């Protein structure tokens, strides 16, 4: 038995809460994960996990072993990182989760610069507008926008994005240019954005000189992914109210026209989050520092 591998696999099962999720996050067959945990239990002579058809629970011995094993793995990672850092070469694989437009517009185009600086770091980039569970899905860090709601996570501010409301020239030629947000409810089609997790439609918020307005109007289409939201706007399906960085290039090309420019809500905050009880490796730390540089230039 490879005891170090078995120890890491057991810790991942505890964190994920199931053999299936642990196997998926480790890219191992479920049978291999089960076998390694069983071999570890046999080697130790104790039951670490209590298994039923519906539930997986950690025994008292299992929790004690998990806590000590986690400490040992952190120390081992520290040892490995100390040598890599001494040579100026952070290395290894990190798992990052980001929203669609952040990935396609901000991060991916800039990754050649990151890999030029850190050629020994591999990135597994999860892209979706749903919120992942960092612990159970074994994700090192996530980028999220909006007010902080997960207070159990460590958050580092990245930047602020302004808002832009816009539509295609053809759409505005057909329906006219609104001069007040309330015009959108009466005479226009809004491409709504709804939460990938809850399905709830997000209102379009506007603000000017202290006056705040929320528009809930629906158009012909509602989407739950940021790149699709932009694509619907470019197709002329209606007005989109979105982050400036997603539409700036299209406005410069004349593909979209900004409207209601005097009605803008407060800038939207973005943070990178990571678990407080997880060792922040040097490779994750340099990636987060690079993100802070990248987002500093956000429009």
Secondary structure as the mmCIF struct_conf table of DSSP 4:
data_model
#
loop_
_struct_conf.conf_type_id
_struct_conf.id
_struct_conf.beg_label_comp_id
_struct_conf.beg_label_asym_id
_struct_conf.beg_label_seq_id
_struct_conf.end_label_comp_id
_struct_conf.end_label_asym_id
_struct_conf.end_label_seq_id
HELX_RH_AL_P HELX_RH_AL_P1 UNK A 3 UNK A 16
BEND BEND1 UNK A 17 UNK A 18
HELX_RH_AL_P HELX_RH_AL_P2 UNK A 19 UNK A 26
TURN_TY1_P TURN_TY1_P1 UNK A 27 UNK A 27
HELX_RH_AL_P HELX_RH_AL_P3 UNK A 30 UNK A 44
TURN_TY1_P TURN_TY1_P2 UNK A 45 UNK A 45
BEND BEND2 UNK A 46 UNK A 46
STRN STRN1 UNK A 49 UNK A 51
BEND BEND3 UNK A 53 UNK A 54
STRN STRN2 UNK A 56 UNK A 58
HELX_RH_AL_P HELX_RH_AL_P4 UNK A 60 UNK A 86
TURN_TY1_P TURN_TY1_P3 UNK A 87 UNK A 88
STRN STRN3 UNK A 92 UNK A 98
HELX_RH_AL_P HELX_RH_AL_P5 UNK A 100 UNK A 101
HELX_RH_PI_P HELX_RH_PI_P1 UNK A 102 UNK A 107
HELX_RH_AL_P HELX_RH_AL_P6 UNK A 108 UNK A 117
TURN_TY1_P TURN_TY1_P4 UNK A 119 UNK A 120
STRN STRN4 UNK A 121 UNK A 127
BEND BEND4 UNK A 129 UNK A 130
HELX_LH_PP_P HELX_LH_PP_P1 UNK A 131 UNK A 132
TURN_TY1_P TURN_TY1_P5 UNK A 134 UNK A 138
BEND BEND5 UNK A 140 UNK A 140
STRN STRN5 UNK A 141 UNK A 145
BEND BEND6 UNK A 146 UNK A 147
TURN_TY1_P TURN_TY1_P6 UNK A 151 UNK A 152
STRN STRN6 UNK A 153 UNK A 161
STRN STRN7 UNK A 163 UNK A 167
HELX_RH_AL_P HELX_RH_AL_P7 UNK A 169 UNK A 175
BEND BEND7 UNK A 179 UNK A 180
TURN_TY1_P TURN_TY1_P7 UNK A 181 UNK A 182
HELX_RH_AL_P HELX_RH_AL_P8 UNK A 183 UNK A 187
STRN STRN8 UNK A 190 UNK A 190
STRN STRN9 UNK A 192 UNK A 194
TURN_TY1_P TURN_TY1_P8 UNK A 196 UNK A 198
HELX_LH_PP_P HELX_LH_PP_P2 UNK A 200 UNK A 200
STRN STRN10 UNK A 201 UNK A 202
HELX_LH_PP_P HELX_LH_PP_P3 UNK A 203 UNK A 203
STRN STRN11 UNK A 204 UNK A 208
TURN_TY1_P TURN_TY1_P9 UNK A 209 UNK A 210
STRN STRN12 UNK A 211 UNK A 215
BEND BEND8 UNK A 220 UNK A 220
STRN STRN13 UNK A 222 UNK A 223
BEND BEND9 UNK A 224 UNK A 225
HELX_RH_AL_P HELX_RH_AL_P9 UNK A 226 UNK A 234
TURN_TY1_P TURN_TY1_P10 UNK A 235 UNK A 236
BEND BEND10 UNK A 237 UNK A 238
STRN STRN14 UNK A 239 UNK A 239
STRN STRN15 UNK A 240 UNK A 243
HELX_RH_AL_P HELX_RH_AL_P10 UNK A 244 UNK A 252
TURN_TY1_P TURN_TY1_P11 UNK A 253 UNK A 254
BEND BEND11 UNK A 255 UNK A 256
STRN STRN16 UNK A 257 UNK A 259
TURN_TY1_P TURN_TY1_P12 UNK A 261 UNK A 262
HELX_LH_PP_P HELX_LH_PP_P4 UNK A 266 UNK A 267
STRN STRN17 UNK A 268 UNK A 275
TURN_TY1_P TURN_TY1_P13 UNK A 276 UNK A 277
BEND BEND12 UNK A 278 UNK A 278
HELX_RH_AL_P HELX_RH_AL_P11 UNK A 282 UNK A 295
TURN_TY1_P TURN_TY1_P14 UNK A 296 UNK A 297
#
